[in-house]
Amino acid sequence: MNIYKQLNEVIDYLENNLKEKIDYNKTAKILGTNLYIAEQLFKLLTGITMKEYVRYRRLTLAAKDLRNNMKVIDVANTYGYTNPSSFTRSFITFHNTTPKEVKNGKASKIYPVLHFKSNYTNTNDIKYKIVHNKKFTLYTLKQLFPINNNSNFIEKYWKSIKDKNKQFKNTKKRYGISELIKSNTEKFYYHVGLEEKWDNASRFTISSSSWFVITTSSFKALDINNYINNTEDIYLPSLNYKLKEKNYLEIYYDNYVEIWFPLT
């Protein structure tokens, strides 16, 4: 059997038993070796132990449960903690924030589900928050771009807009919006906008939704595209969230960017 397939079976076993007591000897049986070798192989490839992986994944899912209004004591029991105090200590160490703060909307960390391939590389964990937003209106200009390999074009579009419009230099929030076209699989509309009326911009309405929100300090279009792809492929599936549609909202502040993903 292919070693990467066996390792992915180990991940499946761990993921399917995050709410149960895990028998790590079963992971060794899956790999056809003893527990010591299994643990060493896992750490060599991932940089963490299997027990650390399980703890990180449990704490990732615990934050989601807290957002869904589960009580701290119930979440602690769900993931095998003997009491809320030990759960809270572990939660703070991982998320750098308290369960109560996450229940109140503060960002928490994701450790994604691992998937082994021959060119396996570990994916960095990120922080996210869930925002429930009412419908609101922006004023935007839009242009067609290719769906693939569009980073340079989008950066040039931003530069041309900012060079021609002083409003973009005197506002704290600037918006980028990806709008897919149902009948077109090769191109999409990219909007650049503000909350107030500017130039010959048109009104564009953002529907009410729950949003999965991540933050990056990079303003490069290529980095933002990579974050979007990783969120689609890794982070959302790791939390069992599903996209409502692939129309993303980018909010540019002075020192960071928020990327918003609409959820079902």
C-alpha positions in Angstrom: 0.0 0.0 0.0 1.2 3.5 -0.8 2.5 5.2 2.4 0.7 8.5 1.7 -2.6 6.6 1.4 -1.9 4.9 4.7 -1.1 8.2 6.3 -4.4 9.7 5.0 -6.2 6.7 6.5 -4.5 7.6 9.8 -5.9 11.2 9.4 -9.3 9.8 8.6 -9.3 7.7 11.8 -8.2 10.6 13.9 -10.8 13.0 12.4 -13.6 10.5 12.8 -12.8 10.1 16.5 -12.1 13.6 17.7 -15.2 13.4 20.0 -14.2 9.9 21.2 -11.2 8.4 23.0 -8.5 7.7 20.5 -6.6 4.5 20.4 -3.2 5.5 19.0 -2.2 1.8 18.5 -4.8 1.7 15.7 -2.7 4.3 13.8 0.3 2.0 14.1 -1.8 -0.9 12.7 -2.9 1.2 9.8 0.7 2.0 9.0 1.8 -1.6 9.5 4.4 -0.8 12.2 4.7 -0.2 15.9 3.5 2.9 17.7 6.9 4.4 18.2 7.7 4.3 14.5 4.3 5.6 13.6 4.6 8.6 15.9 8.1 9.4 14.7 7.0 9.2 11.0 4.1 11.5 11.7 6.2 14.1 13.5 8.9 13.9 10.8 6.4 14.8 8.1 4.2 17.3 10.0 6.4 18.8 12.6 3.9 17.9 15.3 2.9 14.7 17.2 -0.4 12.9 16.6 -1.6 14.0 20.0 -0.8 17.6 19.2 -2.6 17.2 15.9 -5.7 15.8 17.7 -5.5 18.6 20.3 -5.2 21.3 17.7 -8.1 19.9 15.6 -10.3 19.5 18.7 -9.7 23.1 19.8 -10.3 24.3 16.2 -13.7 22.6 16.2 -14.4 23.7 19.8 -14.2 27.3 18.7 -16.8 26.6 16.0 -19.1 25.0 18.5 -18.8 28.0 20.8 -19.8 30.2 17.9 -22.9 28.0 17.6 -23.8 28.9 21.2 -22.8 25.7 22.9 -22.0 26.1 26.6 -18.3 26.0 27.6 -18.9 23.0 29.9 -20.6 21.1 27.1 -17.9 21.9 24.6 -15.2 20.8 27.1 -17.0 17.5 27.7 -17.5 16.9 23.9 -13.7 17.0 23.4 -12.6 15.0 26.3 -11.7 17.6 28.9 -12.3 16.6 32.5 -13.4 20.1 33.5 -14.0 23.6 32.0 -10.9 25.0 33.7 -8.5 22.7 31.9 -10.3 23.2 28.6 -10.1 27.0 29.0 -6.4 26.9 29.7 -5.8 24.7 26.6 -8.1 26.9 24.6 -6.2 30.1 25.5 -2.8 28.6 24.8 -4.0 27.6 21.3 -6.2 30.5 20.3 -4.6 33.3 22.4 -8.1 34.3 23.4 -10.8 33.0 25.8 -13.8 30.8 25.0 -16.1 33.7 26.1 -14.4 36.2 23.7 -14.8 33.7 20.8 -18.5 33.3 21.7 -18.7 37.1 21.5 -17.3 37.2 18.0 -13.5 37.4 18.4 -11.3 35.7 15.8 -10.0 32.2 16.5 -7.4 30.0 14.9 -7.9 27.1 12.5 -5.6 24.1 12.3 -6.7 22.5 9.1 -7.2 18.8 8.3 -4.0 17.4 7.0 -3.8 15.6 3.6 -0.7 13.8 2.6 0.7 13.8 -0.9 4.1 13.0 -2.3 4.9 16.7 -2.3 3.3 17.3 1.1 3.8 20.6 2.7 2.3 21.8 6.0 -0.3 24.5 5.7 0.0 27.3 8.2 -2.9 27.8 10.6 -4.8 31.1 10.4 -7.3 33.0 12.5 -10.9 33.6 11.4 -14.2 35.1 12.6 -17.8 34.8 11.6 -19.7 38.0 10.8 -23.4 38.2 10.4 -24.0 41.2 8.1 -27.2 42.9 6.9 -27.6 43.9 3.3 -25.5 47.0 2.4 -24.6 49.1 -0.6 -21.3 50.1 -2.2 -20.4 52.2 -5.1 -18.1 50.4 -7.6 -16.5 50.3 -10.9 -16.0 46.9 -12.5 -13.9 45.3 -15.2 -13.7 41.8 -16.7 -10.7 39.7 -15.9 -9.6 36.1 -16.6 -10.5 33.7 -13.8 -7.0 32.3 -13.9 -3.6 34.1 -13.7 -5.2 37.5 -13.0 -3.1 38.9 -10.2 -1.0 41.3 -12.2 -4.1 42.6 -14.0 -6.0 43.2 -10.8 -3.0 45.0 -9.2 -2.8 47.3 -12.2 -6.5 48.0 -12.1 -6.3 49.0 -8.4 -3.3 51.3 -9.2 -5.2 53.0 -12.1 -8.3 53.6 -9.9 -6.3 55.0 -7.0 -4.2 57.2 -9.3 -7.3 58.8 -10.8 -9.5 59.1 -7.7 -8.4 61.0 -4.6 -11.2 59.5 -2.6 -9.2 56.2 -2.4 -6.3 57.9 -0.6 -8.5 59.6 2.0 -10.7 56.7 3.2 -10.1 54.0 5.8 -11.9 51.3 3.9 -11.7 50.3 0.3 -13.5 47.3 -1.3 -12.7 44.7 -3.8 -15.4 42.3 -5.0 -15.2 39.2 -7.1 -18.4 38.6 -9.0 -18.7 35.4 -11.0 -20.7 35.3 -14.2 -22.9 32.2 -14.5 -22.7 31.8 -18.2 -18.9 32.5 -18.4 -16.3 30.0 -17.0 -13.3 31.9 -18.3 -13.9 35.5 -17.0 -15.4 37.3 -14.0 -16.1 40.8 -12.9 -13.8 42.4 -10.4 -15.2 45.5 -8.6 -13.3 48.3 -6.9 -15.5 50.4 -4.6 -16.2 52.7 -1.6 -19.1 53.1 0.7 -19.7 56.7 -0.5 -20.5 57.8 -4.1 -17.5 58.6 -6.2 -16.7 59.4 -9.8 -19.2 57.5 -12.1 -19.4 54.5 -9.9 -22.6 52.4 -9.9 -24.5 51.1 -6.9 -23.7 47.5 -6.0 -25.7 45.7 -3.3 -24.1 43.1 -1.0 -26.8 40.7 0.2 -27.2 39.8 3.9 -25.2 36.8 4.8 -23.1 35.0 7.4 -19.4 35.5 6.4 -16.3 33.6 7.1 -13.6 36.3 7.5 -9.8 36.0 7.5 -7.1 38.6 7.7 -3.8 39.1 5.9 -1.1 41.8 6.1 -0.3 41.3 2.4 -1.8 43.6 -0.2 -0.5 41.6 -3.1 -3.2 40.1 -5.4 -1.2 36.9 -5.7 -1.1 36.4 -2.0 -4.8 37.2 -1.6 -5.7 34.7 -4.4 -3.6 32.1 -2.5 -5.6 32.8 0.6 -8.8 32.4 -1.3 -7.8 29.1 -2.8 -6.5 27.7 0.6 -9.7 28.8 2.3 -11.9 27.1 -0.4 -9.8 23.9 -0.5 -8.5 23.5 3.1 -9.9 25.9 5.8 -13.6 25.8 5.1 -13.7 21.9 4.7 -11.7 21.6 7.9 -14.6 23.3 9.7 -17.4 21.8 7.6 -18.5 25.2 6.4 -19.9 25.5 2.9 -19.8 28.5 0.5 -23.1 30.1 -0.6 -21.4 31.3 -3.7 -17.9 32.1 -5.0 -18.3 35.9 -4.8 -15.8 37.2 -2.4 -15.5 40.5 -0.6 -12.1 42.1 0.1 -11.9 45.0 2.6 -8.6 47.0 2.4 -7.6 48.9 5.5 -4.4 50.9 6.0 -2.4 48.0 7.4 -4.3 44.8 6.6 -6.9 43.2 4.4 -10.0 41.2 5.4 -11.3 38.6 2.9 -15.0 37.7 3.4 -16.5 34.4 2.2 -20.3 34.0 2.1 -21.6 30.9 3.9 -24.7 28.9 3.4 
